[in-house]
Amino acid sequence: MADFRAIVVGAGGISGWWFPTLLAEQVEIPAVVDLNLSAAQARIDEFSLSAEASADLGAMLKKHQPDFVVDLTVPEAHCAVTCQALKAGCHVIGEKPMAASMAEARRMVRTAEETGKLYMVSQSRRWDPKTELVSRIVTAGKLGTLGLFNCDFYIGAHFTGFRNEMPSVLLLDMAIHHLDLARYMSGTDPVAVYAQEFNPPGSWTKGDAAASCIFEMTNGVIFTYRGSWVAEGCQTSWNGDWHFVGDRGSLVYEHDQTPQGELATGAVNFVRRLKPLPIPAERLKHLGPHGALSELFKYLRGGKVPQTEGHDNIKSLAMVFAAIQSSKQKKRVPVRAL
Ligand SMILES: NC(=O)c1ccc[n+]([C@@H]2O[C@H](COP(=O)([O-])OP(=O)(O)OC[C@H]3O[C@@H](n4cnc5c(N)ncnc54)[C@H](O)[C@@H]3O)[C@@H](O)[C@H]2O)c1
């Protein structure tokens, strides 16, 4: 028998990644909710679910009283769907980005507090063996004291659907992954940002598809982010290409390859001699949404708070909105989460 029952809301593209994961964990799915009923029914048929398709979340929550809701809707719907589920007494695991505004994200975190239910975000790129490895190396101080790190992201993604109409499409829909990884892999939190968003020549998106941002992080660490989602050719990884510099050595993580590092050794002779940084073994068992789901189960079974619980994850979203504000105001702005 399944340990947990969940209603899935949003049966679009990303749900094709979630249903196999939920089924692998034997989660019972009594209903799939989508404003587009035929999308919900199509997923039920595809995965042979004994679930009902519905466009009425309220009715499904009342009827099935699930342990948790999986919110896979578009960002503009996350706040309404998540708050409705929390108020109905369910925990919620939702897709990134938390919300389409900071006001909505704060409302979601407050509603989780008021209802005593968990709200967590599936920030899928944290559950990647190599980003976990980088995080483990850097946060353990293997490079010495971190001074700066950079991320470059260049992909030409010809989407159809909501992204082509979305304002700040790079920062809000994609860079949220990299800005969250920046916190995760460096062990620092944002303090302030100076950023410029723009739409490069040839862009096929309505909103700005490129940005350059300089973040001040805690401990005085500087994080520089450069990205374009309309870059044709010479692409980086979807995780971005990363370079970390500490006072003992450096680490690069590029093209999804095993990270490589060098440590300074011996006396200074203009430049110091270098030795390779030992790279430990990868160790993640569950990847992407499966990793997020495992953390939800640990919470449901033993109360261990997931790393992307709302109070923490809102700091990553705050980086996005501070960058957007900085670009509009053409000045450095503080990053404020709650
Ligand atoms: N983690 C990742 O790597 C990753 C990848 C892709 C998408 N995502 C995120 O997943 C979310 C969904 O993206 P997608 O690509 O599946 O979008 P999509 O447009 O393919 O699907 C969204 C679905 O939600 C439904 N929907 C919208 N509002 C709703 C509401 N109020 N109630 C019920 N259903 C509603 C739509 O009808 C649609 O079927 C977004 O937040 C996106 O950023 C994450």
The ligand as an SDF file (V2000), in Angstrom:
LIG
                    3D

 44 48  0  0  0  0  0  0  0  0999 V2000
   12.9350   22.0230  -12.7340 N   0  0  0  0  0  0  0  0  0  0  0  0
   13.0560   22.1760  -14.0360 C   0  0  0  0  0  0  0  0  0  0  0  0
   14.0840   21.9300  -14.5980 O   0  0  0  0  0  0  0  0  0  0  0  0
   11.8710   22.6860  -14.7990 C   0  0  0  0  0  0  0  0  0  0  0  0
   11.7610   22.4650  -16.1800 C   0  0  0  0  0  0  0  0  0  0  0  0
   10.6310   22.9110  -16.8630 C   0  0  0  0  0  0  0  0  0  0  0  0
    9.6390   23.6020  -16.1730 C   0  0  0  0  0  0  0  0  0  0  0  0
    9.7850   23.8430  -14.8290 N   0  0  0  0  0  0  0  0  0  0  0  0
    8.7560   24.6240  -14.1060 C   0  0  0  0  0  0  0  0  0  0  0  0
    7.5580   23.8490  -14.0290 O   0  0  0  0  0  0  0  0  0  0  0  0
    6.4280   24.7250  -14.1010 C   0  0  0  0  0  0  0  0  0  0  0  0
    5.5250   24.2830  -15.2430 C   0  0  0  0  0  0  0  0  0  0  0  0
    6.2660   24.3440  -16.4380 O   0  0  0  0  0  0  0  0  0  0  0  0
    5.7890   23.5330  -17.7410 P   0  0  0  0  0  0  0  0  0  0  0  0
    6.9050   23.6390  -18.7010 O   0  0  0  0  0  0  0  0  0  0  0  0
    5.2650   22.1980  -17.3540 O   0  0  0  0  0  0  0  0  0  0  0  0
    4.5820   24.4770  -18.2190 O   0  0  0  0  0  0  0  0  0  0  0  0
    3.3690   24.0620  -19.1920 P   0  0  0  0  0  0  0  0  0  0  0  0
    2.8160   25.3430  -19.7070 O   0  0  0  0  0  0  0  0  0  0  0  0
    3.7930   22.9950  -20.1410 O   0  0  0  0  0  0  0  0  0  0  0  0
    2.2950   23.3730  -18.1930 O   0  0  0  0  0  0  0  0  0  0  0  0
    1.6600   24.0780  -17.1610 C   0  0  0  0  0  0  0  0  0  0  0  0
    0.2800   23.4580  -16.9870 C   0  0  0  0  0  0  0  0  0  0  0  0
   -0.3490   24.0910  -15.8640 O   0  0  0  0  0  0  0  0  0  0  0  0
   -1.7310   24.2990  -16.1810 C   0  0  0  0  0  0  0  0  0  0  0  0
   -2.2260   25.3700  -15.3220 N   0  0  0  0  0  0  0  0  0  0  0  0
   -1.9530   26.7010  -15.3800 C   0  0  0  0  0  0  0  0  0  0  0  0
   -2.5780   27.3570  -14.3810 N   0  0  0  0  0  0  0  0  0  0  0  0
   -3.2560   26.4220  -13.6830 C   0  0  0  0  0  0  0  0  0  0  0  0
   -4.0980   26.4700  -12.5350 C   0  0  0  0  0  0  0  0  0  0  0  0
   -4.3660   27.6300  -11.9020 N   0  0  0  0  0  0  0  0  0  0  0  0
   -4.6510   25.3180  -12.0890 N   0  0  0  0  0  0  0  0  0  0  0  0
   -4.4110   24.1400  -12.7330 C   0  0  0  0  0  0  0  0  0  0  0  0
   -3.6130   24.0320  -13.8150 N   0  0  0  0  0  0  0  0  0  0  0  0
   -3.0510   25.1580  -14.2800 C   0  0  0  0  0  0  0  0  0  0  0  0
   -1.7320   24.6280  -17.6650 C   0  0  0  0  0  0  0  0  0  0  0  0
   -3.0050   24.3930  -18.2320 O   0  0  0  0  0  0  0  0  0  0  0  0
   -0.6560   23.6750  -18.1860 C   0  0  0  0  0  0  0  0  0  0  0  0
   -1.1990   22.4300  -18.5880 O   0  0  0  0  0  0  0  0  0  0  0  0
    6.9730   26.1520  -14.2610 C   0  0  0  0  0  0  0  0  0  0  0  0
    7.0420   26.7720  -13.0080 O   0  0  0  0  0  0  0  0  0  0  0  0
    8.3750   25.9060  -14.8160 C   0  0  0  0  0  0  0  0  0  0  0  0
    9.2840   26.9590  -14.5180 O   0  0  0  0  0  0  0  0  0  0  0  0
   10.8570   23.3710  -14.1510 C   0  0  0  0  0  0  0  0  0  0  0  0
  1  2  1  0
  2  3  2  0
  2  4  1  0
  4  5  1  0
  4 44  2  0
  5  6  2  0
  6  7  1  0
  7  8  2  0
  8  9  1  0
  8 44  1  0
  9 10  1  0
  9 42  1  0
 10 11  1  0
 11 12  1  0
 11 40  1  0
 12 13  1  0
 13 14  1  0
 14 15  2  0
 14 16  1  0
 14 17  1  0
 17 18  1  0
 18 19  2  0
 18 20  1  0
 18 21  1  0
 21 22  1  0
 22 23  1  0
 23 24  1  0
 23 38  1  0
 24 25  1  0
 25 26  1  0
 25 36  1  0
 26 27  1  0
 26 35  1  0
 27 28  2  0
 28 29  1  0
 29 30  1  0
 29 35  2  0
 30 31  1  0
 30 32  2  0
 32 33  1  0
 33 34  2  0
 34 35  1  0
 36 37  1  0
 36 38  1  0
 38 39  1  0
 40 41  1  0
 40 42  1  0
 42 43  1  0
M  CHG  2   8   1  16  -1
M  END
$$$$
